[in-house]
């Protein structure tokens, strides 16, 4: 009987019985000011309009009795004197298996016309990253279905990578290929500041029915207020955290981090922050690592994350690009030159790196990948001489091999958008190209080390350090 009433009791406990209210005193651009209500930073409030409707807003700042809010919707209709009612809680997102196949907005409400979510549990949108001492080691491969990534930039379960490129080079297309073909249990996809046209294109054309069935999509289009675009990234992460806590291997994809930074820049400047680097206030560079660190492994499951980064002016050293690249566990750089040559996906393997690829790949796979990368580098270094006919065949055996295999390597590195590529097929082609053998044991998710063995190694190192041997020479 107790379990029957549990959900009702929980609802009563979460209901704020005392309502704190205030009144709007000013609307200044993006910022709404009110006298009262008593509230805390991040708390949700309802602004009640004269026509009987209400607008959700979040507390962004406090100055004495003045509360500064930002609305999740249009501020049209707000007048001085509108009642502001505090909710007593911060933004939460409904969670559960009922989210699969659904599209929600920055407040966790469904926008796909399929009715209520039916979720009974909620996760806080603002949360702390997992304790670094409780994170499981990354020792299993995450198959993306993209041949060049699986072969040369192998990704581990729980790894975080960035996809860096200017506009129109293929970031979203690459993300959709991963979403369709990944070996993850669940996809959680955040479309942050995207064009409204691209939302249905991504869902219907890129994901498709099969991909959508195991995905949750969070949408905040470019026309939504900056607070909605900012919080959509947190909602996406919170949904992924819920499924990770259920022991799932989650693929989190966010498109894109640059518009997340733009949203915080707008908010920061509106609240009076001084611009620091290229117009970005300091809060932007504080929020980026706090958001990115929430993904990864925990003691329950994994979140493997791909974050798209729109590189302003194709400048790989601009502040947001540099900050995100320095925080993540690897970066995939897309080349405009390759895209213009219709080389898709336009991944520049020489500028890209996966910092954990050797840890989650077998020895034979690593050796084969290194050989192909060396041949690509050799050809690129001597391309001018080769194309001009200056290089004479036989002068250097390695360059001769790079020339002989150039077309085959290019064919291996390119892949049609809807071309599936299982890991076994990828490694077989890699072995043939490198003229070596890759044993079938390396086709598994965990070809290099057994998870139990890795955990024992970590424990042994920790015990050794506690005994006064920080290098762990005798622990192994």
C-alpha positions as CSV (number, residue, x, y, z in Angstrom):
1,X,0.0,0.0,0.0
2,X,2.9,2.3,0.8
3,X,4.4,1.9,-2.7
4,X,1.0,2.8,-4.2
5,X,1.0,6.2,-2.5
6,X,4.7,6.9,-2.9
7,X,4.4,9.1,-6.0
8,X,1.7,11.1,-4.4
9,X,3.7,11.6,-1.2
10,X,6.7,12.6,-3.3
11,X,4.6,15.2,-5.1
12,X,3.3,16.6,-1.8
13,X,6.9,16.8,-0.4
14,X,8.1,18.7,-3.5
15,X,5.2,21.2,-3.5
16,X,6.1,24.6,-2.2
17,X,3.3,25.5,0.3
18,X,4.4,29.1,0.8
19,X,4.6,31.2,-2.3
20,X,7.0,34.1,-2.4
21,X,6.0,36.8,-4.8
22,X,7.4,40.0,-6.3
23,X,6.6,42.5,-9.0
24,X,8.3,43.5,-12.2
25,X,9.9,46.9,-12.1
26,X,11.8,47.1,-15.4
27,X,12.7,45.2,-18.6
28,X,16.1,46.1,-19.9
29,X,17.0,44.2,-23.1
30,X,17.3,40.5,-22.1
31,X,17.1,41.2,-18.4
32,X,13.9,41.5,-16.3
33,X,14.1,43.2,-12.9
34,X,11.7,42.8,-10.1
35,X,11.4,43.7,-6.4
36,X,11.2,40.3,-4.8
37,X,10.4,37.5,-4.6
38,X,12.8,35.9,-2.1
39,X,14.7,33.5,-4.3
40,X,18.1,32.0,-5.0
41,X,20.4,32.0,-8.0
42,X,19.1,29.5,-10.6
43,X,15.6,29.3,-9.2
44,X,12.7,29.2,-11.6
45,X,10.0,31.8,-11.4
46,X,6.7,32.4,-13.2
47,X,5.9,35.9,-14.5
48,X,2.2,36.2,-14.7
49,X,1.0,38.4,-17.6
50,X,-2.2,40.5,-17.6
51,X,-3.9,38.2,-20.2
52,X,-3.7,35.3,-17.7
53,X,-0.7,33.5,-19.3
54,X,2.7,33.1,-17.7
55,X,6.3,33.1,-18.8
56,X,9.0,30.9,-17.1
57,X,12.1,32.8,-16.0
58,X,15.3,32.0,-14.2
59,X,17.0,34.1,-11.5
60,X,20.3,35.2,-12.8
61,X,21.4,37.8,-10.3
62,X,20.5,39.4,-7.0
63,X,21.2,43.0,-5.9
64,X,19.6,43.8,-2.6
65,X,15.8,43.5,-3.0
66,X,16.2,43.6,-6.8
67,X,16.0,40.2,-8.5
68,X,17.3,39.9,-12.1
69,X,15.7,37.3,-14.3
70,X,15.9,36.0,-17.8
71,X,12.8,34.6,-19.5
72,X,12.7,31.2,-21.3
73,X,10.1,32.6,-23.7
74,X,9.1,35.9,-25.4
75,X,9.1,38.9,-23.2
76,X,6.2,40.5,-25.2
77,X,3.3,41.3,-22.9
78,X,5.4,41.9,-19.7
79,X,4.5,45.1,-18.1
80,X,5.7,46.9,-14.9
81,X,3.8,45.4,-12.0
82,X,3.4,41.9,-13.4
83,X,3.5,39.4,-10.5
84,X,6.6,37.2,-10.2
85,X,6.1,33.9,-8.3
86,X,9.1,31.9,-7.1
87,X,8.8,28.1,-7.6
88,X,11.1,27.1,-4.8
89,X,13.3,24.9,-7.0
90,X,15.9,25.1,-9.8
91,X,15.3,23.7,-13.3
92,X,14.7,19.9,-13.3
93,X,14.3,17.6,-16.3
94,X,11.9,14.6,-16.3
95,X,13.7,11.3,-16.9
96,X,12.9,7.7,-17.6
97,X,12.7,5.3,-20.5
98,X,9.6,7.2,-21.8
99,X,12.1,9.9,-23.0
100,X,13.4,7.5,-25.8
101,X,12.2,8.6,-29.2
102,X,11.1,12.0,-27.9
103,X,12.0,15.6,-28.6
104,X,12.1,18.1,-25.7
105,X,12.9,21.7,-25.2
106,X,15.3,23.6,-22.8
107,X,12.9,23.2,-19.9
108,X,12.3,19.4,-20.4
109,X,8.8,19.8,-22.0
110,X,7.9,17.7,-25.1
111,X,7.7,19.6,-28.4
112,X,7.0,16.7,-30.7
113,X,3.2,16.6,-30.4
114,X,3.3,13.1,-29.0
115,X,1.7,14.0,-25.7
116,X,3.0,14.0,-22.1
117,X,6.3,12.3,-21.3
118,X,4.8,10.3,-18.4
119,X,8.0,10.5,-16.4
120,X,7.7,10.3,-12.6
121,X,11.4,11.1,-11.7
122,X,13.3,14.3,-12.2
123,X,17.0,15.1,-12.4
124,X,18.5,18.5,-11.6
125,X,19.9,20.3,-14.6
126,X,22.7,21.9,-12.6
127,X,24.8,19.1,-11.1
128,X,28.4,18.4,-10.2
129,X,30.7,16.1,-12.2
130,X,31.4,12.6,-10.9
131,X,34.1,12.3,-8.2
132,X,37.4,11.9,-10.1
133,X,38.4,9.1,-7.7
134,X,35.2,7.2,-8.5
135,X,35.5,7.2,-12.3
136,X,36.1,3.9,-13.9
137,X,39.1,3.6,-16.2
138,X,38.4,3.9,-20.0
139,X,39.5,0.6,-21.5
140,X,36.8,-0.4,-24.0
141,X,36.4,0.7,-27.6
142,X,33.3,2.7,-28.6
143,X,32.5,1.9,-32.2
144,X,31.3,4.9,-34.1
145,X,30.7,3.3,-37.5
146,X,32.9,6.0,-39.1
147,X,35.8,4.1,-40.7
148,X,38.5,6.8,-40.3
149,X,37.6,7.3,-36.6
150,X,37.4,3.6,-35.7
151,X,40.7,2.9,-37.5
152,X,43.0,5.9,-36.9
153,X,41.3,7.9,-34.1
154,X,39.8,5.1,-32.0
155,X,37.5,6.3,-29.3
156,X,37.0,4.7,-25.9
157,X,33.7,4.4,-23.9
158,X,33.6,7.4,-21.6
159,X,36.0,9.5,-23.8
160,X,35.1,13.1,-24.7
161,X,36.1,14.4,-28.2
162,X,35.5,17.6,-30.0
163,X,34.7,18.0,-33.7
164,X,36.3,21.3,-34.9
165,X,35.5,23.0,-38.1
166,X,34.2,26.2,-39.7
167,X,30.7,26.5,-41.1
168,X,29.6,24.2,-43.9
169,X,32.4,21.6,-43.6
170,X,30.3,18.7,-42.4
171,X,30.2,18.7,-38.6
172,X,26.5,17.9,-38.3
173,X,26.7,15.3,-41.1
174,X,29.5,13.5,-39.2
175,X,27.5,13.7,-36.0
176,X,24.5,12.1,-37.7
177,X,26.7,9.2,-39.1
178,X,27.9,8.5,-35.5
179,X,24.4,8.6,-34.2
180,X,23.1,6.0,-36.6
181,X,26.0,3.6,-36.4
182,X,27.4,3.8,-32.9
183,X,27.5,0.8,-30.6
184,X,26.2,2.9,-27.6
185,X,23.0,1.8,-25.9
186,X,21.4,5.2,-26.1
187,X,22.0,8.5,-27.9
188,X,21.3,11.9,-26.2
189,X,21.5,14.7,-28.8
190,X,21.5,18.4,-28.0
191,X,20.8,20.8,-30.9
192,X,21.9,24.1,-29.5
193,X,21.2,27.3,-31.4
194,X,20.6,25.4,-34.7
195,X,18.4,26.6,-37.5
196,X,14.8,25.6,-37.2
197,X,14.9,24.0,-40.6
198,X,17.7,21.7,-39.5
199,X,15.8,20.1,-36.6
200,X,13.3,18.1,-38.6
201,X,16.0,17.3,-41.2
202,X,18.2,15.9,-38.5
203,X,15.4,13.8,-37.0
204,X,13.8,12.5,-40.2
205,X,16.7,12.4,-42.7
206,X,19.8,11.9,-40.5
207,X,18.6,9.9,-37.6
208,X,15.7,8.0,-39.2
209,X,13.1,5.9,-37.5
210,X,15.6,3.3,-36.2
211,X,18.1,5.9,-34.8
212,X,15.3,8.0,-33.2
213,X,13.9,4.9,-31.4
214,X,17.0,4.8,-29.1
215,X,17.6,8.6,-29.0
216,X,16.5,11.6,-27.0
217,X,16.8,15.0,-28.7
218,X,16.9,18.3,-26.9
219,X,16.2,21.4,-29.0
220,X,16.8,25.1,-28.5
221,X,16.8,26.8,-31.9
222,X,18.7,30.0,-32.8
223,X,15.6,32.2,-32.2
224,X,15.1,31.1,-28.6
225,X,16.3,33.3,-25.7
226,X,19.9,33.0,-24.7
227,X,19.0,31.4,-21.4
228,X,17.1,28.6,-23.3
229,X,20.1,27.9,-25.5
230,X,22.4,27.8,-22.5
231,X,20.2,25.5,-20.4
232,X,19.5,23.2,-23.3
233,X,23.1,22.1,-23.0
234,X,22.6,21.3,-19.3
235,X,19.4,19.5,-20.0
236,X,21.1,17.3,-22.6
237,X,23.8,16.5,-20.1
238,X,21.4,15.8,-17.3
239,X,19.4,13.3,-19.5
240,X,22.7,11.5,-20.4
241,X,23.6,11.4,-16.7
242,X,20.3,9.7,-15.8
243,X,20.9,6.9,-18.4
244,X,24.5,6.6,-17.3
245,X,23.3,6.1,-13.7
246,X,21.2,3.2,-15.0
247,X,24.4,1.4,-16.1
248,X,24.1,2.3,-19.8
249,X,26.8,3.2,-22.3
250,X,25.5,6.6,-23.5
251,X,26.5,8.5,-26.6
252,X,26.1,12.3,-25.9
253,X,26.3,14.6,-29.0
254,X,26.1,18.3,-28.8
255,X,25.8,20.7,-31.7
256,X,27.4,23.0,-30.9
257,X,29.6,24.3,-28.0
258,X,30.3,27.7,-29.7
259,X,26.6,28.7,-29.6
260,X,26.5,27.6,-26.0
261,X,29.4,30.0,-25.4
262,X,27.6,32.8,-27.4
263,X,24.5,32.3,-25.2
264,X,26.6,32.8,-22.0
265,X,28.3,35.8,-23.5
266,X,25.0,37.4,-24.1
267,X,23.9,36.6,-20.5
268,X,27.2,37.7,-19.0
269,X,27.2,41.1,-20.7
270,X,23.6,41.7,-19.8
271,X,24.3,41.1,-16.1
272,X,27.2,43.6,-16.2
273,X,30.3,41.4,-16.7
274,X,33.2,43.0,-18.4
275,X,34.3,41.4,-21.7
276,X,37.7,39.6,-21.5
277,X,38.9,37.7,-24.6
278,X,37.3,38.8,-27.9
279,X,34.2,40.0,-26.2
280,X,33.7,36.9,-24.1
281,X,33.3,37.5,-20.3
282,X,35.2,35.4,-17.8
283,X,32.1,33.3,-16.9
284,X,32.2,31.7,-20.4
285,X,35.6,30.1,-19.7
286,X,34.4,29.0,-16.2
287,X,31.3,27.3,-17.5
288,X,32.9,25.3,-20.4
289,X,35.0,22.9,-18.2
290,X,32.2,22.6,-15.6
291,X,29.8,21.4,-18.4
292,X,32.3,19.1,-20.2
293,X,33.6,17.4,-17.0
294,X,30.1,16.1,-16.3
295,X,30.4,13.6,-19.1
296,X,32.8,10.6,-19.1
297,X,32.8,7.5,-16.9
298,X,31.3,7.1,-13.4
299,X,31.1,4.1,-11.1
300,X,27.9,3.0,-12.8
301,X,28.1,3.6,-16.6
302,X,29.7,5.7,-19.3
303,X,28.9,8.9,-21.3
304,X,31.0,9.0,-24.5
305,X,30.7,12.6,-25.8
306,X,31.2,14.3,-29.1
307,X,31.0,18.1,-29.0
308,X,30.8,20.1,-32.2
309,X,32.7,23.3,-32.2
310,X,32.0,26.0,-34.8
311,X,35.5,27.5,-35.3
312,X,35.0,31.2,-35.9
313,X,36.9,32.3,-39.0
314,X,38.6,28.9,-39.3
315,X,41.0,30.1,-36.6
316,X,41.9,27.1,-34.5
317,X,43.4,29.3,-31.9
318,X,40.4,31.5,-31.2
319,X,39.4,31.4,-27.5
320,X,36.4,29.0,-27.4
321,X,38.2,26.5,-29.7
322,X,41.3,26.6,-27.6
323,X,39.4,26.3,-24.3
324,X,37.3,23.3,-25.5
325,X,40.3,21.5,-27.2
326,X,42.3,21.8,-24.0
327,X,39.5,20.4,-21.9
328,X,38.6,17.3,-24.0
329,X,40.3,13.9,-24.5
330,X,40.9,14.4,-28.2
331,X,40.0,16.5,-31.2
332,X,38.8,15.7,-34.7
333,X,39.6,18.5,-37.1
334,X,37.6,18.9,-40.3
335,X,39.4,20.5,-43.3
336,X,37.7,22.9,-45.6
337,X,40.3,22.0,-48.3
338,X,39.2,18.3,-48.1
339,X,35.5,19.3,-48.1
340,X,36.0,21.4,-51.2
341,X,37.7,18.4,-52.9
342,X,34.5,16.3,-52.0
343,X,36.5,14.2,-49.5
344,X,33.9,13.2,-46.9
345,X,34.1,13.0,-44.0
346,X,36.6,15.8,-44.3
347,X,38.7,14.6,-41.4
348,X,42.3,15.8,-41.4
349,X,44.0,12.8,-39.7
350,X,47.3,14.7,-39.3
351,X,45.7,17.5,-37.2
352,X,43.4,15.1,-35.3
353,X,44.2,13.0,-32.2
354,X,42.5,10.7,-29.9
355,X,44.5,10.7,-26.6
356,X,43.1,7.3,-25.6
357,X,43.3,5.4,-28.9
358,X,46.2,3.2,-27.9
359,X,44.6,2.3,-24.6
360,X,41.4,0.8,-26.3
361,X,43.1,-0.7,-29.4
362,X,45.1,-3.9,-29.8
363,X,48.8,-3.8,-30.6
364,X,48.3,-5.0,-34.2
365,X,45.6,-2.3,-34.8
366,X,47.8,0.4,-33.3
367,X,50.8,-0.6,-35.5
368,X,48.6,-0.7,-38.6
369,X,47.1,2.7,-37.8
370,X,50.5,4.2,-37.2
371,X,51.8,2.9,-40.5
372,X,48.9,4.4,-42.5
373,X,49.3,7.7,-40.6
374,X,53.0,7.8,-41.5
375,X,52.2,7.2,-45.2
376,X,49.6,10.0,-45.1
377,X,52.2,12.4,-43.5
378,X,54.9,11.4,-46.0
379,X,52.7,12.1,-49.0
380,X,51.5,15.4,-47.6
381,X,55.1,16.5,-46.9
382,X,56.2,15.7,-50.5
383,X,53.0,16.5,-52.3
384,X,54.4,19.5,-54.2
385,X,57.3,17.6,-55.5
386,X,55.2,14.6,-56.4
387,X,52.5,16.7,-58.2
388,X,55.2,18.8,-60.0
389,X,56.9,15.6,-61.3
390,X,60.2,16.6,-59.5
391,X,60.3,13.5,-57.3
392,X,62.0,10.6,-59.0
393,X,60.6,7.1,-58.1
394,X,63.2,5.0,-56.3
395,X,64.8,7.9,-54.4
396,X,63.1,6.9,-51.2
397,X,61.3,3.6,-50.5
398,X,58.9,5.0,-47.9
399,X,57.8,7.8,-50.3
400,X,57.4,5.3,-53.1
401,X,55.1,3.3,-50.9
402,X,53.1,6.4,-49.9
403,X,52.6,7.2,-53.6
404,X,51.7,3.7,-54.5
405,X,49.1,3.5,-51.8
406,X,47.8,7.0,-51.9
407,X,44.6,6.3,-53.9
408,X,43.8,3.2,-51.8
409,X,44.3,5.2,-48.5
410,X,42.1,8.0,-49.8
411,X,39.4,5.5,-50.6
412,X,39.7,4.0,-47.1
413,X,39.5,7.5,-45.5
414,X,36.3,8.4,-47.4
415,X,32.9,7.0,-46.6
416,X,29.4,7.7,-48.0
417,X,27.0,9.3,-45.5
418,X,24.7,6.3,-45.3
419,X,27.4,3.6,-45.8
420,X,27.5,1.3,-42.7
421,X,31.0,0.1,-41.7
422,X,31.1,-2.5,-38.9
423,X,34.3,-2.6,-36.9
424,X,35.3,-6.0,-38.3
425,X,35.1,-4.6,-41.8
426,X,37.1,-1.5,-40.8
427,X,40.0,-3.5,-39.2
428,X,40.1,-6.0,-42.1
429,X,40.5,-3.1,-44.6
430,X,43.1,-1.5,-42.3
431,X,45.1,-4.7,-42.1
432,X,45.0,-5.2,-45.9
433,X,46.1,-1.6,-46.5
434,X,49.0,-1.9,-44.0
435,X,49.9,-5.4,-45.3
436,X,49.7,-6.9,-41.8
437,X,47.4,-9.2,-39.8
438,X,45.0,-8.0,-37.1
439,X,43.8,-11.0,-35.0
440,X,40.0,-11.3,-34.6
441,X,40.5,-10.9,-30.8
442,X,41.1,-7.2,-31.5
443,X,37.6,-6.8,-33.1
444,X,36.1,-6.9,-29.6
445,X,35.1,-3.8,-27.6
446,X,37.9,-4.5,-25.2
447,X,40.8,-5.8,-27.2
448,X,43.7,-4.5,-25.1
449,X,43.1,-5.1,-21.4
450,X,40.5,-6.8,-19.4
451,X,38.3,-4.4,-17.3
452,X,39.0,-6.4,-14.1
453,X,42.8,-6.4,-14.8
454,X,42.7,-2.6,-15.4
455,X,40.9,-2.0,-12.1
456,X,43.4,-4.2,-10.3
457,X,46.3,-2.1,-11.8
458,X,44.7,1.1,-10.6
459,X,44.1,-0.3,-7.1
460,X,47.7,-1.5,-6.9
461,X,49.1,1.8,-7.9
462,X,46.9,3.6,-5.3
463,X,48.0,1.2,-2.6
464,X,51.7,1.5,-3.6
465,X,51.4,5.3,-3.4
466,X,49.9,5.1,0.0
467,X,52.9,3.0,1.1
468,X,55.3,5.7,0.1
469,X,56.1,4.5,-3.4
470,X,54.4,7.2,-5.6
471,X,55.8,5.8,-8.8
472,X,54.3,2.4,-8.1
473,X,57.5,0.5,-9.2
474,X,56.8,-2.5,-7.1
475,X,53.0,-2.5,-7.4
476,X,52.9,-4.2,-10.7
